[in-house]
Amino acid sequence: MLARNEHSPFQALAIGTACRTVQFHPEVDEPIARDFVDRRQHLVERALDVAEAPYGARVLANFVKGFVAAPGAAR
């Protein structure tokens, strides 16, 4: 396990030395998420709040720096 939060003990995982996975979608920012919610609001009973993940950009940058672009990373 590489990361966890109050919602899930498995936010990021390492499988061996060549596989990393994250539970969230780092490519989805607040405007994209807002659009998803707005288009599907009719499917839920209450209004949904959307906010930028406070550490999402940092997690993604650390993932790229520490795994994707790391010396010896699988290509």
C-alpha positions, 0 to 999 in steps of 0.5 A: 500500500502506498497511500490511503485516506479516510474513505479507503485504505487502498488509494494507491498500491504497488504490485512488484517493481513495475506496477503502480495503481491509484484509486482516483482519476488524476486526469479529472479536475474540478471542471470535468467532475462538475460536468459529470455531475451536472449531466447526471444530476437527474440520477440522484436524489440530492445535489452533489458537491464537487471540489478539487482534490486537495492533494491530487496534483501533488500525488500525480506529480509524485507518481510521475517523478517517483515512478514513471520518470524514475531512473530504471522505470519500466518502459 
